[in-house]
Amino acid sequence: MIVSLAFVPQNDLLEALDMLENYLPLELEPILAYFTNTYIGRIRNNGTRAPPTFVPSSWNVYERTINNQDKTNNYCEAFHKKVQLQLGPEKRTYLKKGPSRLSGLRLSGRD
C-alpha cells in the first residue's frame, strides 16, 4: 500500500499519507516512518516538515502515468546502468557477487 503513494497526485500526498496511516497494521509503522522521513519529510517539533532525502517530484509517477510516459527517471536509469556495469555481463545474482562489488555506487543519484 505504501508503494501506491507514487501514483497519488503530489498535492494530495499528505492527505493520502494520513489516510494510509489509519489503515496500516502497527507492525508496518517503522516502514511507514522510514518512507515518510525519506520521501516526504518528517514533521519537526515546531510543526513544519523537514526536507526529504528524495523530493516527491523525483519519485512520484502520477503525472507520468496520466500522460502515458515512462515511470522511471534519469536517476533510476543511471543507477541501474551503474549496477549492470559493476556486475558485468554475466547474469549473476547480487548475493553471489557480494556487496563489495557495489560499494562504489552512490544511492542518492547525485553523482
C-alpha positions in Angstrom: 0.0 0.0 0.0 2.9 2.4 0.7 4.1 2.0 -2.8 0.8 3.2 -4.1 1.7 6.7 -2.9 3.8 7.1 -6.0 0.6 7.2 -8.0 -1.1 9.9 -5.9 -1.1 13.5 -7.2 1.7 15.4 -5.4 -0.8 17.9 -4.0 -2.7 15.1 -2.3 0.3 13.2 -0.8 -0.1 14.4 2.7 -3.8 13.6 2.8 -3.1 10.1 1.3 -0.4 9.5 3.8 -2.7 10.4 6.7 -5.4 8.0 5.3 -2.8 5.3 4.9 -1.5 5.6 8.5 -5.1 4.8 9.7 -5.2 1.5 7.7 -1.7 0.0 8.0 -1.1 -2.6 10.7 1.0 -1.5 13.6 3.9 -3.7 12.6 4.4 -1.6 9.5 4.8 1.7 11.3 8.6 1.6 11.2 8.5 1.2 7.4 6.0 4.0 7.0 8.1 6.2 9.3 11.1 5.5 7.1 9.2 6.2 4.0 7.8 9.5 5.5 11.3 10.7 6.6 13.0 9.7 3.4 10.4 10.6 0.7 8.0 13.1 2.2 9.8 14.7 5.2 9.4 14.2 8.9 7.4 16.6 11.0 9.7 18.7 13.1 9.0 19.7 16.7 7.8 23.1 15.5 5.2 21.5 13.2 7.0 22.1 9.9 8.2 19.4 7.7 11.9 18.7 7.2 13.0 18.4 3.6 13.0 14.7 2.5 16.1 13.0 1.1 14.2 12.4 -2.2 11.6 15.0 -3.1 8.3 13.8 -4.4 8.9 15.2 -7.8 11.8 12.7 -8.2 9.8 9.6 -7.4 6.1 10.5 -7.9 4.8 9.0 -11.2 1.2 10.3 -11.2 1.7 12.8 -14.0 3.8 10.4 -16.0 1.2 7.7 -15.7 -1.6 10.1 -16.7 0.5 11.2 -19.7 1.4 7.6 -20.6 5.1 8.3 -20.1 7.9 6.1 -18.7 7.6 5.5 -15.0 11.4 5.7 -14.3 13.5 8.8 -14.2 17.1 9.5 -15.2 18.4 8.9 -11.7 16.9 5.5 -11.6 18.2 4.6 -15.1 21.7 5.8 -14.2 21.8 3.7 -11.1 20.6 0.6 -12.9 23.3 1.2 -15.6 26.0 1.5 -12.8 24.8 -1.7 -11.2 24.9 -3.5 -14.6 28.5 -2.2 -15.2 29.7 -3.2 -11.8 28.2 -6.7 -12.0 29.5 -7.3 -15.5 27.8 -9.0 -18.5 27.3 -12.4 -16.7 23.9 -12.9 -15.1 25.0 -13.4 -11.6 22.9 -12.5 -8.6 23.8 -9.8 -6.1 24.4 -12.3 -3.3 26.9 -14.3 -5.4 28.9 -11.2 -6.2 28.7 -9.8 -2.7 28.2 -6.2 -1.5 31.8 -5.2 -2.1 31.1 -5.1 -5.9 28.5 -2.4 -5.2 30.4 -0.4 -2.6 31.4 2.3 -5.1 27.8 3.1 -6.0 26.0 6.1 -4.5 22.3 5.7 -4.0 21.5 9.4 -3.9 21.5 9.7 -7.7 23.5 12.9 -7.5 27.0 11.7 -8.7 
